Amino acid sequence: MLGAIKHLWRLGRAGRILARYDALANPQQIAQMPAPVRIAHRLARVRMPFERAPAVAKGARGERLSSALAALGPSYIKLGQFLATRPDMIGADAAADLLELQDRLPPFERSVALAEISTAVGCDAMESFTEIGDAVAAASIAQVHRARTREASGDGRDVAVKVLRPGIEKRFGEDLESFLFAARLGERVMAPLRRLRPVAAVETLARSVELEMDLRMEAAAISEMAGNVTEDDGFRVPAIDWQRTARRVLTVEWIDGTPLSDLDAVRKAGHDLDRLGNALIQHFLRHAMRDGFFHADMHQGNLFVDASGGIVAVDFGIMGRLSPKDRRFLAEILYGFITRDYKRVSDVHFDAGYVPAHQDAHVFAQALRAIGEPLMDRDAEDISMATLLSQLFLVTEQFDMETQPQLILLQKTMVVVEGVARMLNPKLNMWTAAEPVVEDWMQSRLGPEGRLQDASEGAVTLGRFMADLPELLGSAGQAAHHLSQLTSGGGLRLDNHTTRRLAAVQSRHSRSTRAALWIGAIALAALAVAEFW
């Protein structure tokens, strides 16, 4: 019970900050809420004489929401970025607002960073580097310093050193526990929320953050992508300094390219912006469909152009993965919309198991046509694959398609990539840029070569199954023997002791639900009293 009160207290304080920034809902939505919610919202917005006013009290809702989450700290910034990938949970408008959320915080002291680096490399930081500058970028989880390595040959290299914030693991751990508490309570008392699987969503966020806070995992992601793009002309990633990399410190090659965020500098360097826009889209789709592994934070601040005109990506803390089934699904639906074959797109959804079999495939194809045909009448520069996927996921909800977080992350990343590509080339034709990549994938996977590869993979799977068959048969025999013993003497029965235990469990479940509601009411009342006295 004390744990529940602690979580409700923390969540209540967060709710109060969101309300004070007027970031929870618009006035029309507030007016339609129950009276207790309206009163709580009004009280939360009252500022005490000793309190500082919010930094942003006006402006667009997205700006207010971003400012509120930044005020709440690193965990809430990450939560906001994650929810931007879940329009099914918070609505398309709120998700679009959160896409503008910038992960920027004030840097921590250089002396603290030096201590972390010393621990990571196993000696004084200045024994491994000849110089380490002040932070050049600071985000919710880590900050980056420019440095130069100390080499035995005397010829050092310029590197970027990423260092985790001190105490960040503890802060995230506490906040994630509160998020998980809220998700479990929501699933317990709000049946419609269960379809969206908020507990699974928070657990996904927790796993993502856990990986992001181990910088060795980011180094491994860079290494994996480097292997994938070895033969890709015009795209590369920084080289890793594994000797100066540990769980809390990552050292990589310093990129001297021109940032895509500075278009004037890109033009002055003589680069072809139209070509770069096309190339960016094609590289992203190639990573997603060919490799099933893509950079999920490809905004212009993480992209550079090197002297040869190639694109260099940095900051691999957030990555996306697609299974072979997901990759085929993506290629098939893009190809189906390009060729206006809506029945094919419908069949792909059913074949993948994303839409339940009891739905009508022809009616679903009709709904897909309603999405695709309006796009075909627009100018090329107005066609967006990200918008297409967003509308597709909204329609699939009507046909009981269960949320696919990996595909929503893909769609969110595509929104960002498209935005950068159109910034470079406002007249970009998305279909023209995407078609060669999609066709190459279709030919390689669905043509003779792809069928041979599928057959070989199937043979390997069959071989593994046959190797495990004796053990599976043994387990089945044991299960049959135990079932025979259970049902001997007149069928499967529950004795009085078992029945009483089941009833007790059900009773405890009902009591726990009621207790959770009472705890919530008492804790929120205590929070209100504490805030006003």
C-alpha positions in Angstrom: 0.0 0.0 0.0 2.8 2.4 0.8 4.3 1.7 -2.6 1.0 2.5 -4.3 0.7 5.8 -2.4 4.3 6.7 -3.4 3.5 6.1 -7.1 0.2 8.0 -7.0 2.0 10.9 -5.3 4.6 11.0 -8.0 2.1 10.7 -10.8 -0.1 13.3 -9.1 2.7 15.8 -9.0 3.4 15.1 -12.7 -0.2 15.6 -13.5 -0.2 18.9 -11.7 2.8 20.2 -13.7 1.1 19.1 -16.9 -2.1 20.9 -15.9 -0.2 24.1 -15.0 1.4 24.1 -18.4 -2.1 23.6 -19.8 -0.8 20.6 -21.7 -3.3 17.9 -20.7 -6.2 18.8 -23.0 -7.9 21.7 -24.8 -10.7 23.7 -23.0 -13.4 21.9 -25.0 -12.2 18.5 -23.9 -11.8 19.7 -20.2 -15.4 21.0 -20.3 -16.8 17.6 -21.3 -15.0 15.7 -18.5 -16.8 14.7 -15.2 -17.1 17.4 -12.5 -14.4 15.9 -10.2 -11.9 15.9 -13.0 -12.7 19.5 -13.9 -12.3 20.6 -10.3 -9.0 18.7 -9.9 -7.7 20.3 -13.1 -8.7 23.8 -11.9 -7.1 23.3 -8.5 -3.9 21.9 -10.1 -3.5 25.1 -12.1 -3.6 27.4 -9.0 -0.1 28.8 -8.3 1.0 29.2 -4.7 2.7 32.5 -3.7 6.1 30.7 -3.3 5.9 28.9 -6.7 7.6 30.1 -9.9 5.3 30.4 -12.9 5.8 27.9 -15.7 8.3 28.9 -18.3 5.7 28.6 -21.1 2.1 29.5 -20.3 0.9 30.1 -23.9 1.7 28.9 -27.4 0.7 25.8 -29.4 -0.3 22.7 -27.4 2.7 20.8 -28.7 5.0 23.6 -27.4 3.3 23.5 -24.0 3.4 19.8 -23.8 7.0 19.6 -24.8 7.9 22.3 -22.2 6.0 20.4 -19.5 7.7 17.1 -20.2 11.1 18.8 -20.2 10.3 20.4 -16.8 9.4 16.9 -15.5 12.8 15.6 -16.4 14.6 12.9 -18.5 12.1 10.0 -17.9 9.2 12.0 -19.1 11.0 13.3 -22.1 11.6 9.6 -23.1 8.0 8.8 -22.3 6.9 11.6 -24.6 9.1 10.4 -27.4 7.8 6.9 -27.0 4.2 8.0 -26.9 4.8 9.9 -30.2 5.0 6.4 -31.7 1.6 5.3 -30.2 -1.1 7.5 -31.7 -3.5 4.6 -31.0 -3.0 5.3 -27.3 -3.0 9.1 -27.1 -4.6 10.2 -30.4 -3.1 11.3 -33.7 -3.0 15.0 -32.7 -1.2 14.5 -29.4 1.3 12.1 -31.1 2.0 14.7 -33.8 2.6 17.3 -31.0 5.1 15.0 -29.3 7.1 14.6 -32.5 8.3 18.1 -31.9 9.7 17.2 -28.5 13.4 18.0 -28.3 15.6 15.9 -26.2 17.8 18.7 -24.9 18.8 19.4 -21.3 21.6 21.5 -19.6 24.9 19.7 -19.5 26.4 18.4 -16.3 29.9 19.4 -15.1 32.9 18.5 -17.2 34.7 17.3 -14.0 31.9 14.7 -13.5 32.3 13.6 -17.1 36.1 13.2 -16.6 35.5 11.0 -13.6 33.2 8.8 -15.5 35.7 8.5 -18.4 38.5 7.7 -16.0 36.4 4.8 -14.5 35.5 3.5 -17.9 39.0 3.4 -19.4 40.6 2.2 -16.2 43.0 5.1 -15.8 43.0 8.9 -15.5 41.1 10.3 -18.5 44.0 12.5 -19.5 46.2 9.5 -19.8 44.0 8.2 -22.5 43.2 11.5 -24.2 45.3 14.5 -24.8 42.3 16.9 -24.6 38.6 16.6 -23.7 36.5 19.7 -24.3 33.3 20.9 -22.8 30.0 19.2 -23.8 28.9 20.0 -27.3 25.5 18.4 -26.9 23.4 17.3 -23.9 20.3 15.2 -23.9 18.2 13.4 -21.3 20.4 10.3 -20.9 23.9 11.4 -21.9 26.0 14.3 -23.3 28.8 14.4 -25.9 32.3 15.9 -25.6 34.8 16.4 -28.4 38.2 14.9 -27.5 41.5 13.7 -29.0 43.0 10.4 -28.2 46.5 9.8 -26.8 48.4 7.3 -29.0 51.8 5.6 -28.5 52.7 6.8 -32.0 52.0 10.4 -30.9 49.4 10.9 -33.7 46.1 11.1 -32.0 42.6 11.0 -33.5 39.6 13.3 -33.0 36.7 11.5 -31.4 33.3 12.1 -29.9 33.0 10.8 -26.3 29.4 10.1 -25.0 29.0 10.0 -21.3 25.9 9.0 -19.3 24.4 11.4 -16.8 25.2 10.6 -13.2 22.4 8.9 -11.3 20.3 8.5 -14.5 19.6 4.8 -13.9 18.1 5.4 -10.5 15.9 8.3 -11.7 14.6 6.3 -14.6 14.0 3.2 -12.5 11.8 5.1 -10.1 9.8 6.8 -12.8 9.3 3.7 -14.8 8.0 1.9 -11.7 5.4 4.6 -11.5 4.5 4.4 -15.2 4.1 0.6 -14.8 1.9 1.1 -11.7 -0.4 3.5 -13.7 -0.6 1.2 -16.7 -1.5 -1.8 -14.5 -4.2 0.2 -12.6 -5.5 1.5 -15.9 -5.8 -2.0 -17.4 -7.5 -3.3 -14.2 -10.2 -0.6 -14.0 -10.7 0.4 -17.7 -11.6 -2.5 -19.9 -11.3 -0.5 -23.2 -7.7 0.3 -22.3 -6.7 -3.4 -22.3 -6.7 -3.7 -26.2 -4.0 -1.0 -26.3 -1.8 -3.1 -23.9 -0.4 -0.2 -21.8 1.5 -2.5 -19.5 3.3 -4.1 -22.5 3.9 -0.5 -23.8 5.6 0.6 -20.6 7.6 -2.7 -20.5 8.8 -2.0 -24.1 9.8 1.5 -23.0 11.7 0.1 -20.0 13.6 -2.4 -22.2 14.4 0.4 -24.7 15.7 2.7 -22.0 17.7 -0.1 -20.4 19.5 -0.8 -23.7 20.0 2.9 -24.3 21.7 3.3 -20.9 24.3 0.6 -21.8 26.5 2.4 -24.3 28.1 -0.9 -25.3 24.7 -1.7 -26.9 24.8 1.5 -28.9 28.4 0.6 -30.0 27.1 -2.9 -31.0 24.3 -1.2 -33.0 26.8 1.0 -34.9 28.9 -2.1 -35.6 25.9 -4.1 -36.9 24.8 -1.3 -39.2 28.4 -0.7 -40.4 28.4 -4.3 -41.5 25.0 -3.9 -43.2 26.0 -0.8 -45.3 29.5 -1.8 -46.3 28.6 -1.9 -49.9 26.1 1.0 -49.9 27.4 3.9 -51.8 26.7 7.2 -50.1 25.9 6.1 -46.5 28.2 5.3 -43.6 28.4 5.3 -39.8 31.3 6.4 -37.5 34.1 4.0 -36.6 34.0 2.8 -32.9 37.0 3.0 -30.5 36.3 -0.2 -28.6 39.2 0.4 -26.2 37.7 3.6 -24.9 34.1 2.3 -24.7 32.3 0.8 -21.7 28.8 0.7 -20.2 28.7 4.4 -19.3 31.1 5.8 -22.0 31.1 5.5 -25.8 33.9 6.7 -28.0 33.5 7.0 -31.8 35.1 8.8 -34.7 34.5 12.5 -34.8 32.5 13.4 -37.9 33.7 16.6 -39.6 30.8 16.7 -42.1 28.2 19.4 -42.6 25.1 19.0 -40.5 21.9 18.6 -42.5 20.3 21.0 -40.1 22.4 23.8 -41.7 21.0 24.0 -45.3 23.0 27.1 -46.2 26.2 25.4 -45.2 25.2 22.3 -47.2 24.6 24.4 -50.3 27.8 26.4 -49.9 29.7 23.1 -49.7 28.4 22.4 -53.2 26.2 19.4 -52.4 23.1 18.6 -54.5 20.1 18.9 -52.1 17.6 17.1 -54.4 20.0 14.1 -54.7 20.5 14.0 -50.9 16.7 14.0 -50.3 16.2 11.1 -52.6 19.2 9.2 -51.2 18.0 9.6 -47.6 14.6 8.0 -48.3 16.2 5.2 -50.3 18.8 4.4 -47.6 16.2 4.4 -44.9 13.9 2.0 -46.8 16.9 -0.2 -47.7 17.8 -0.5 -44.0 14.2 -1.3 -43.0 13.3 -3.8 -45.7 16.7 -5.3 -46.7 18.3 -5.4 -43.2 15.3 -5.2 -40.9 17.4 -2.9 -38.7 17.0 0.9 -39.0 18.1 4.1 -37.2 14.9 5.2 -35.4 16.0 8.8 -34.6 17.1 10.1 -38.1 16.3 13.8 -37.5 18.6 16.4 -39.2 20.7 16.9 -36.1 21.8 13.3 -36.3 22.7 13.4 -40.0 25.8 14.9 -41.7 27.1 15.2 -45.3 30.8 14.4 -45.7 33.2 15.9 -48.2 32.3 13.3 -50.9 28.6 14.0 -50.6 27.8 10.9 -48.6 25.4 10.8 -45.7 26.8 10.0 -42.2 24.4 9.1 -39.4 25.3 9.5 -35.6 23.5 8.7 -32.3 22.3 5.1 -32.4 20.7 5.0 -29.1 17.2 4.3 -30.6 17.0 1.5 -33.2 14.2 -0.3 -34.8 14.0 -4.0 -35.9 11.6 -5.7 -38.3 11.1 -9.4 -38.5 11.1 -11.1 -42.0 7.3 -11.1 -41.8 7.2 -7.4 -41.0 9.6 -6.6 -43.8 7.6 -8.5 -46.3 4.5 -6.8 -45.0 6.0 -3.4 -45.4 7.3 -4.1 -49.0 4.0 -5.7 -50.1 1.8 -2.9 -48.8 4.0 -0.2 -50.4 4.1 -2.0 -53.7 0.4 -2.6 -53.5 -0.4 1.0 -53.0 2.1 2.0 -55.7 0.4 -0.3 -58.2 -3.1 0.4 -56.7 -3.7 -3.3 -56.0 -5.7 -2.9 -52.9 -6.9 -6.6 -52.8 -3.2 -7.6 -52.6 -2.6 -5.2 -49.7 -5.7 -6.6 -48.0 -4.5 -10.2 -48.5 -1.1 -9.3 -47.0 -2.7 -8.1 -43.8 -4.7 -11.4 -43.5 -1.7 -13.6 -44.4 0.5 -11.9 -41.8 -2.2 -12.5 -39.2 -2.5 -8.8 -38.3 -6.2 -8.7 -39.2 -8.4 -11.4 -37.7 -9.6 -14.1 -40.1 -13.3 -13.4 -39.2 -13.1 -10.0 -41.0 -14.1 -9.7 -44.6 -11.0 -9.3 -46.9 -13.1 -7.6 -49.6 -14.5 -5.0 -47.3 -11.0 -4.4 -45.9 -9.7 -3.9 -49.5 -12.5 -1.4 -50.0 -11.4 0.6 -46.9 -7.8 0.5 -48.3 -9.0 1.9 -51.6 -10.6 4.8 -49.7 -7.1 5.6 -48.3 -5.1 5.1 -51.5 -7.2 6.7 -54.2 -7.2 10.2 -52.7 -3.4 10.1 -52.6 -3.2 9.3 -56.3 -4.9 12.5 -57.3 -2.4 14.7 -55.4 0.7 16.3 -56.6 3.9 14.3 -56.1 5.2 16.6 -53.4 2.0 16.1 -51.4 2.2 12.3 -51.2 3.5 11.0 -47.9 4.2 7.3 -47.2 4.3 8.2 -43.4 0.8 9.6 -43.7 -0.3 6.6 -45.7 0.9 4.2 -43.0 -0.7 6.4 -40.3 -4.1 6.3 -42.0 -3.7 2.6 -42.6 -3.1 1.9 -38.9 -6.2 4.0 -38.0 -8.4 2.0 -40.5 -7.0 -1.3 -39.2 -8.3 -0.5 -35.7 -11.8 -0.7 -37.1 -11.0 -4.2 -38.2 -9.7 -5.4 -34.8 -6.0 -5.3 -35.8 -3.9 -5.6 -32.7 -1.3 -2.9 -32.2 2.1 -3.6 -33.8 4.6 -1.4 -31.9 7.5 -2.2 -34.3 5.4 -0.9 -37.2 4.3 2.2 -35.4 8.0 3.0 -34.6 8.7 2.5 -38.3 5.9 4.9 -39.2 7.1 7.5 -36.7 10.6 7.3 -38.0 9.4 7.6 -41.5 7.6 10.9 -40.6 10.9 12.3 -39.4 12.9 11.0 -42.4 10.3 12.3 -44.9 10.4 15.7 -43.1 14.2 15.9 -43.5 14.0 14.7 -47.2 11.4 17.3 -48.1 13.4 20.0 -46.3 16.2 19.1 -48.7 14.0 18.6 -51.7 10.5 20.2 -51.4 9.4 18.6 -54.8 10.4 15.1 -53.7 8.3 12.4 -55.3 8.1 9.8 -52.6 6.8 7.0 -54.9 9.5 7.6 -57.5 12.2 7.6 -54.7 10.8 4.5 -53.1 9.9 2.4 -56.1 13.4 1.1 -57.1 14.2 0.0 -53.5 10.8 -1.7 -53.1 11.1 -3.4 -56.5 14.6 -4.6 -55.7 13.4 -6.2 -52.5 10.4 -7.8 -54.2 12.6 -9.3 -56.9 15.2 -10.6 -54.4 12.7 -12.1 -51.9 9.8 -13.1 -54.1 11.7 -14.0 -57.3 13.6 -17.3 -58.0 16.5 -16.3 -55.9 14.3 -15.5 -52.9 12.3 -18.7 -53.2 15.5 -20.7 -53.2 16.6 -18.8 -50.1 13.3 -19.4 -48.4 13.5 -23.1 -49.3 17.0 -23.4 -47.8 15.8 -21.6 -44.6 12.8 -24.0 -44.5 15.1 -27.0 -44.8 17.3 -25.8 -41.9 14.1 -25.2 -39.7 12.9 -28.7 -40.6 16.3 -30.2 -39.7 16.2 -28.5 -36.3 12.6 -29.8 -35.7 13.6 -33.4 -36.6 16.6 -33.2 -34.3 14.3 -32.1 -31.4 11.6 -34.6 -32.3 12.6 -37.4 -29.9 12.6 -35.0 -27.0 9.2 -33.6 -28.1 7.7 -37.1 -28.3 9.1 -37.9 -24.9 7.5 -34.8 -23.4 4.2 -35.5 -25.1 4.2 -39.1 -23.6 4.8 -37.8 -20.1 2.0 -35.2 -20.5 -0.4 -38.0 -21.7 0.6 -40.2 -18.7 -0.1 -37.4 -16.2 -3.4 -36.5 -17.9 -4.4 -40.1 -17.7 -3.7 -40.2 -14.0 -5.7 -37.0 -13.4 -8.8 -38.2 -15.3 -8.8 -41.8 -13.9 -11.8 -42.6 -11.9 -14.5 -40.6 -13.5 -12.9 -37.6 -15.2 -11.0 -34.5 -14.3 -12.2 -33.2 -10.9 -11.4 -30.4 -8.5 -11.3 -31.4 -4.8 -12.7 -29.1 -2.1 -9.3 -27.8 -1.1 -8.5 -26.7 -4.7 -11.9 -25.1 -5.1 -11.5 -23.1 -1.9 -8.0 -21.9 -3.0 -9.4 -20.8 -6.4 -12.2 -18.9 -4.6 -9.7 -17.3 -2.3 -7.6 -16.1 -5.2 -10.6 -14.6 -6.9 -11.7 -12.9 -3.7 -8.2 -11.4 -3.2 -8.3 -10.1 -6.8 -11.6 -8.3 -6.2 -10.4 -6.9 -2.9 -7.1 -5.7 -4.6 -9.1 -3.9 -7.3 -11.2 -2.1 -4.7 -8.2 -1.4 -2.6 -6.3 0.1 -5.5 -9.2 2.5 -6.2 -9.4 3.6 -2.5 -5.6 4.0 -2.4 -5.9 6.3 -5.4 -8.6 8.4 -3.9 -6.8 8.7 -0.5 -3.4 9.5 -2.1 -4.8 12.1 -4.5 -6.7 13.8 -1.6 -3.4 13.8 0.5 -1.6 15.3 -2.5 -4.2 18.1 -2.8 -3.9 18.9 0.9 -0.1 18.9 0.8 0.0 21.1 -2.3 -2.3 23.7 -0.8 -1.0 23.7 2.8 
